Amino acid sequence: MNPTFLILAAGLGTRMKSKLAKVLHRAGGLSLVEHVVRAALGVTPAHKIIVVIGHQADHVKATLEPYGVRFALQAEPKGTGHAVLCCRETAGQEDGPVVVAYGDCPLLTTATFRALIDQQIASGKAAALITTRLPDPTGYGRVVLDANGDIAAIVEHKAATPEQLHIDLINSGIYCFGSELLWKHIVEIVPNAASGELYLTDMPEILARAGHRVAPYDLKDSTELLGINTRVELAGADRSLRDRKTRELMLGGVTIEKPETVIVDPDVQIGNDTVIEAFARILGASRLASDCRIGSCSIVSNSELAAAVHIEPFTHIESCVVEAGAHIGPFARLRMNARVGRDAYIGNFVELKKTYLGAEAKASHLAYLGDAQIGENANIGAGTITCNYDGVKKHPTTIGKNAFVGSNSTLVAPVQVGDGAYIAAGSVITDPVPPEALALGRSRQVVKEGWVAKRRAKQGK
């Protein structure tokens, strides 16, 4: 039976000192709450996940709707127990385990959720709670165990006795309940005397009074339980998530030079024997085949690179496709669905926008090629520009296969250059060029000998 997940994500997060809801801050390439939802999706289908929303509810909902999860609204922040109660109408009719987790704990893994659920089911107890031991538990709620090793109570740090302060077993706040007992007893939580809020930490004691037992699930890796409250903790979570991804890739056969400097988003796929140099960023849903090389300080975002593509340093590629064997950069920019053909060459300071550069074609340096179709084995000289924008509309340029465009040429779109045609250097081309023709679009050079001396004499110098 698939478990139900209740992910509490309604809070503001005042210590973040931000206008943005805490769970929407990003670490490891995703918002915090997305990491928790994804971990839950490894255990249960999307319709069994309910996210409690409150602060900036519409923004959180918009972020998570693509995952197919459901939502419950906590209109007023009245504590964790109240947040769970807000889910009762949506989830209360469903049998099976109910996991309660938090939207600001991005390091939790599917494996940990699965182990917690297995613990609750195998024990036959009313609930299981993730606990962990800390060398310094200051500030955390202490877990008090009974003679059987079950949880008798959770005591907040400020309410703990001197003896209880020596307990190093702390409360994570992440539970797996049997659904029937959860919904039967959660209504027994009373408002906290100091805050007036309903706290889920009262549930172990409530269940114990009713003759039920709550088992601890001791998580050895306490770093998984890191909840994000400050920008410092956010940066720490980002490092941990990035480390996980680069480790996964390296174990899969990818070479990453100085992995502590490299950023790879969670949905990126990279083939074996690809090399990622220092300070590179591979973002979004990029897919890199085997035997590629990504140069230092380059950015590849939401793009597809076929086998043996070589990206030189400081190159930016966004939403593009690069075919096998192509060589790009350094300091090149490809954007807006540009496509580079097999074994093509793009050099330094070349920009492609909505352009197809054919197989074995070359644009070696200092060119802007926008809204263009460039045939195979064409050569684009330095300083070439396709003038694709007339101030109102964008217009296409077509350059045939084996064409040669001389340096510093300006192609005023819409314009077509035929197969095998030549454009003389320094030309401005406004009319179609037939195949295998030579086009010159420049004025004749005029030389006036002695002009400088005459000018100097006229100025009286």
C-alpha positions in Angstrom: 0.0 0.0 0.0 1.5 3.3 -1.0 2.1 5.8 1.8 0.7 9.3 2.0 3.1 12.1 2.4 2.2 15.4 4.1 4.9 18.0 3.3 4.7 21.1 5.5 5.6 24.1 3.4 3.4 27.0 4.7 5.9 29.0 6.6 7.6 32.3 5.9 11.1 31.7 7.2 11.8 35.0 8.9 15.5 34.2 9.5 16.1 34.1 5.8 15.4 37.8 5.7 13.8 37.5 2.3 10.6 38.5 0.5 10.6 34.9 -0.9 9.0 32.0 1.0 11.7 29.9 2.5 10.8 26.7 0.7 11.2 28.5 -2.6 14.8 29.4 -2.1 17.1 27.3 -4.2 19.9 24.8 -3.4 21.4 22.2 -5.7 19.6 23.5 -8.7 16.0 23.2 -7.3 13.8 24.9 -4.7 14.1 23.4 -1.3 10.6 21.9 -1.4 11.2 20.4 -4.8 14.0 18.2 -3.3 11.6 16.9 -0.7 8.8 16.2 -3.2 11.3 14.4 -5.5 12.5 12.2 -2.6 8.9 11.4 -1.7 8.2 10.5 -5.4 10.7 7.7 -5.1 8.4 6.1 -2.6 4.9 7.0 -3.6 2.9 8.3 -6.6 2.3 12.1 -6.9 -1.4 12.0 -6.0 -0.4 10.6 -2.6 1.7 13.6 -1.8 -0.1 16.6 -0.1 1.9 19.8 0.3 0.6 22.2 3.0 0.9 25.8 1.6 0.3 29.1 3.3 2.8 32.0 2.8 3.0 32.8 -0.9 0.7 29.8 -1.5 0.2 30.6 -5.2 4.0 30.7 -5.9 4.6 27.4 -4.1 1.7 25.8 -5.9 2.9 27.0 -9.3 6.4 25.5 -8.5 5.0 22.1 -7.6 2.0 21.7 -9.8 4.1 20.2 -12.6 4.9 17.3 -10.3 1.2 16.4 -10.0 1.0 16.7 -6.2 -2.0 17.9 -4.2 -2.3 20.8 -1.8 -3.9 21.8 1.5 -4.1 25.4 2.7 -3.0 26.5 6.1 -4.4 30.0 6.1 -3.0 30.9 9.5 0.3 29.7 10.9 -0.9 27.8 14.0 1.9 25.2 14.4 2.9 21.9 12.9 0.0 20.0 14.5 -2.4 22.4 13.0 -0.7 22.1 9.6 -1.3 18.3 9.7 -4.9 18.9 10.7 -5.3 21.0 7.6 -4.7 17.8 5.6 -7.3 15.7 7.4 -10.1 16.3 4.9 -7.8 15.6 1.9 -5.9 12.6 3.3 -8.1 11.3 6.2 -9.9 8.7 4.1 -6.8 7.0 2.9 -5.3 3.9 4.5 -1.7 3.1 5.0 1.3 4.9 6.5 1.3 8.7 6.6 4.7 10.4 6.5 5.0 13.9 7.8 8.1 15.8 6.5 9.1 19.4 6.0 9.6 21.4 2.9 12.8 23.0 4.1 14.8 19.7 4.5 16.3 19.3 1.0 18.9 16.7 1.9 16.5 13.9 2.9 16.7 10.9 0.5 14.3 8.5 -0.8 16.2 5.7 0.9 15.7 7.4 4.3 12.0 7.8 3.7 11.7 4.2 2.7 13.6 3.0 5.8 11.4 5.1 8.1 8.2 3.6 6.5 9.6 0.1 6.7 10.4 0.6 10.4 6.9 1.7 11.2 5.3 -1.1 9.3 7.6 -3.8 10.6 7.3 -2.7 14.2 3.5 -2.6 14.1 3.7 0.5 16.3 1.5 3.6 16.0 4.3 5.6 14.6 8.0 5.9 13.9 10.1 9.1 14.3 13.4 9.8 12.7 15.9 10.6 15.5 19.7 11.2 15.4 22.5 11.8 17.8 24.4 15.0 17.9 27.7 15.8 19.7 26.1 19.2 20.6 22.3 18.9 20.8 21.9 22.5 22.1 18.6 24.0 20.8 17.1 20.7 19.7 14.1 18.9 21.2 15.3 15.8 23.2 13.8 12.4 22.7 13.1 10.6 25.9 12.9 6.8 25.6 11.1 4.4 27.9 12.3 1.2 29.3 11.5 -0.6 26.1 13.4 1.8 23.9 10.3 3.4 22.5 9.7 7.2 22.6 8.0 8.3 25.7 8.1 12.1 25.1 9.8 14.9 23.2 11.0 17.7 25.4 12.0 21.1 23.9 15.4 22.4 24.9 14.1 25.3 26.9 11.7 23.0 28.9 14.3 20.3 29.6 15.5 19.4 33.0 19.3 19.3 33.7 19.3 15.6 33.3 17.4 15.8 30.0 19.8 18.3 28.6 22.5 15.6 28.7 20.4 13.5 26.2 22.1 13.6 22.8 19.2 11.9 20.9 17.2 14.7 19.1 13.9 15.0 17.4 13.9 15.5 13.6 10.1 16.2 13.4 9.8 13.7 10.6 7.3 10.9 11.4 5.6 7.9 9.8 2.2 7.3 11.4 -0.4 4.6 11.0 -3.2 6.6 9.4 -6.1 5.5 11.6 -4.3 6.4 14.9 -3.0 9.6 13.5 -6.4 11.0 12.6 -8.0 9.6 15.7 -5.6 11.2 18.2 -4.3 14.4 16.5 -7.4 16.2 17.7 -6.1 15.7 21.2 -3.2 18.2 20.7 -3.9 21.2 22.9 -2.5 24.7 22.3 0.9 25.4 23.7 0.7 27.6 26.8 3.3 30.0 25.5 2.5 30.3 21.8 -1.1 29.1 21.5 0.0 26.9 18.6 -0.6 23.1 18.1 2.7 21.2 18.0 3.1 17.8 16.4 5.8 17.0 19.0 2.9 16.3 21.5 1.8 13.2 19.5 4.3 10.6 21.0 3.1 11.4 24.5 -0.6 11.4 23.4 -0.2 8.0 21.7 1.7 6.6 24.7 -1.2 7.7 27.0 -3.6 5.8 24.8 -1.5 2.7 25.1 0.3 2.9 21.8 4.0 3.0 21.1 6.3 5.2 18.9 9.5 3.7 17.7 12.7 5.7 17.0 14.4 5.3 13.7 18.0 6.3 14.4 19.5 8.0 11.3 23.3 7.8 11.4 23.9 10.6 8.8 22.5 13.6 10.7 23.4 15.9 7.8 20.3 14.7 6.0 18.1 16.3 8.6 19.5 19.8 8.0 16.5 22.2 8.0 17.2 25.5 6.2 16.7 28.6 8.3 19.4 31.0 7.2 21.4 31.8 4.0 24.4 30.2 5.6 22.6 26.9 6.0 21.2 27.3 2.4 24.8 27.5 1.1 25.7 24.5 3.1 22.8 22.5 1.7 23.8 23.6 -1.8 27.4 22.3 -1.3 26.1 19.0 -0.1 23.7 18.5 -2.9 26.3 19.5 -5.5 28.7 17.1 -3.9 26.2 14.3 -4.2 25.7 15.0 -7.9 29.3 15.2 -8.9 30.1 12.1 -6.9 27.4 10.2 -8.7 28.8 11.4 -12.1 32.4 10.5 -11.2 31.4 7.1 -10.1 29.6 6.7 -13.4 32.8 7.4 -15.4 32.9 11.2 -15.8 36.1 13.1 -15.0 35.5 16.3 -13.1 38.6 18.4 -12.4 38.3 20.2 -9.1 34.7 19.0 -8.4 34.3 21.4 -5.5 34.3 24.2 -8.1 31.9 22.6 -10.6 28.1 23.0 -10.6 25.9 20.3 -12.1 22.1 20.4 -11.7 20.2 17.2 -10.6 18.6 16.4 -13.9 21.8 16.6 -16.0 23.0 13.5 -17.7 26.6 13.0 -18.8 28.2 10.1 -20.6 31.4 8.3 -19.5 34.8 9.6 -20.4 33.5 13.2 -20.7 35.8 15.7 -18.9 34.4 18.7 -17.0 37.1 21.3 -16.3 37.2 23.5 -13.2 34.4 26.1 -12.6 32.2 24.8 -15.4 28.4 24.8 -14.9 26.1 22.2 -16.4 22.5 23.3 -15.8 18.9 22.4 -16.3 18.1 19.2 -18.2 21.3 19.2 -20.3 22.4 15.9 -21.8 26.1 15.4 -22.7 27.2 12.2 -24.5 30.5 10.4 -23.9 33.9 11.7 -24.7 33.0 15.4 -24.5 35.1 18.1 -23.0 33.7 21.2 -21.2 36.2 23.9 -20.7 36.8 25.9 -17.6 34.2 28.6 -16.7 31.8 27.4 -19.5 28.1 27.2 -19.0 25.9 24.6 -20.7 22.2 25.1 -19.9 19.3 22.9 -21.1 21.3 21.8 -24.1 22.2 18.5 -25.8 25.7 17.7 -26.8 26.5 14.6 -28.9 29.6 12.5 -28.6 33.1 14.0 -28.7 32.0 17.6 -28.6 34.7 20.0 -27.4 33.7 23.2 -25.6 36.6 25.6 -25.0 36.7 27.8 -21.8 34.3 30.7 -21.2 31.7 29.5 -23.7 28.0 29.9 -23.0 25.5 27.4 -24.6 21.8 27.7 -23.8 18.9 25.7 -25.3 20.9 24.4 -28.2 21.9 21.1 -29.9 25.5 20.4 -30.8 26.2 17.4 -33.0 29.1 14.9 -32.7 32.6 16.1 -33.0 31.9 19.8 -33.1 34.4 22.3 -31.6 33.2 25.5 -30.0 34.9 28.4 -28.3 36.6 29.9 -26.4 34.3 32.8 -25.6 31.5 31.7 -27.9 27.8 32.1 -27.3 25.0 29.8 -28.6 21.4 30.6 -27.7 17.7 30.2 -28.6 17.7 26.8 -30.3 20.9 27.2 -32.3 22.1 23.9 -33.8 25.7 23.0 -34.7 26.3 20.3 -37.2 28.7 17.4 -37.1 32.4 18.3 -36.9 31.6 22.0 -37.3 33.9 24.6 -35.9 33.0 27.8 -34.0 35.8 29.9 -32.7 36.3 32.8 -30.2 33.7 35.5 -29.9 31.2 34.0 -32.3 27.5 34.2 -31.4 24.8 32.0 -32.9 21.1 32.7 -32.3 18.4 30.6 -33.9 20.9 29.5 -36.4 21.9 26.1 -37.9 25.5 25.8 -38.8 25.9 22.8 -41.1 28.3 19.8 -40.8 32.0 20.8 -41.1 31.1 24.5 -41.5 33.4 27.0 -39.9 32.9 30.4 -38.2 36.3 30.8 -36.6 36.1 34.2 -35.0 34.2 37.5 -34.3 30.9 36.8 -36.0 27.2 37.3 -35.2 24.9 34.8 -37.0 21.3 35.2 -36.2 18.2 33.5 -37.8 20.4 31.9 -40.4 20.7 28.5 -42.2 24.3 27.8 -43.1 25.1 24.8 -45.3 27.7 22.2 -44.8 31.4 23.1 -45.3 30.6 26.8 -45.5 33.3 29.2 -44.3 32.2 32.4 -42.4 34.9 35.0 -42.2 35.9 37.1 -39.2 33.6 40.0 -38.6 30.6 38.6 -40.5 27.2 39.8 -39.4 23.7 38.7 -40.4 21.6 41.8 -40.1 18.4 40.0 -39.2 16.4 42.7 -37.5 14.8 45.7 -39.3 13.5 47.3 -36.1 10.2 45.5 -36.4 10.7 41.9 -37.6 13.4 39.3 -37.7 14.4 38.0 -41.2 16.3 34.9 -42.3 19.6 34.5 -44.0 20.4 31.4 -46.0 24.0 30.5 -46.9 24.5 27.4 -49.1 26.9 24.6 -48.7 30.6 25.2 -49.6 29.9 28.9 -49.7 32.7 31.3 -48.7 31.9 34.5 -46.8 34.8 36.9 -46.7 35.9 38.8 -43.6 33.9 41.8 -42.4 30.9 41.0 -44.6 27.4 42.3 -43.8 24.5 40.2 -45.0 21.3 42.2 -44.9 18.4 39.8 -44.4 16.3 38.5 -45.9 19.0 37.3 -48.3 20.2 34.1 -49.9 23.7 33.0 -50.8 23.9 30.1 -53.1 25.9 26.9 -52.9 29.6 27.4 -53.6 29.2 31.2 -53.9 31.9 33.7 -52.7 31.4 36.9 -50.9 34.3 39.3 -51.2 35.7 40.7 -47.9 34.2 43.9 -46.7 31.0 43.5 -48.7 27.5 44.6 -47.8 25.1 42.1 -49.5 21.5 43.0 -50.0 20.5 40.9 -53.0 20.5 37.2 -53.6 23.8 35.6 -54.7 23.5 32.8 -57.3 25.4 29.5 -56.7 29.1 29.7 -57.5 29.0 33.4 -58.2 31.3 36.1 -56.7 29.5 39.0 -55.0 31.2 42.3 -54.2 29.2 44.9 -52.3 31.7 47.7 -51.6 32.8 51.0 -53.2 36.0 51.3 -55.2 39.0 52.4 -53.3 40.3 55.9 -54.0 43.9 57.0 -53.3 44.8 60.7 -53.3 48.6 61.0 -53.2 50.0 64.1 -51.5 46.7 64.7 -49.7 48.2 65.0 -46.2 50.8 67.6 -47.3 48.1 69.7 -49.0 45.9 69.5 -45.9 48.8 70.6 -43.6 49.5 73.5 -45.9 45.9 74.6 -45.9 45.9 74.6 -42.1 49.0 76.7 -42.0 51.1 74.1 -40.2 
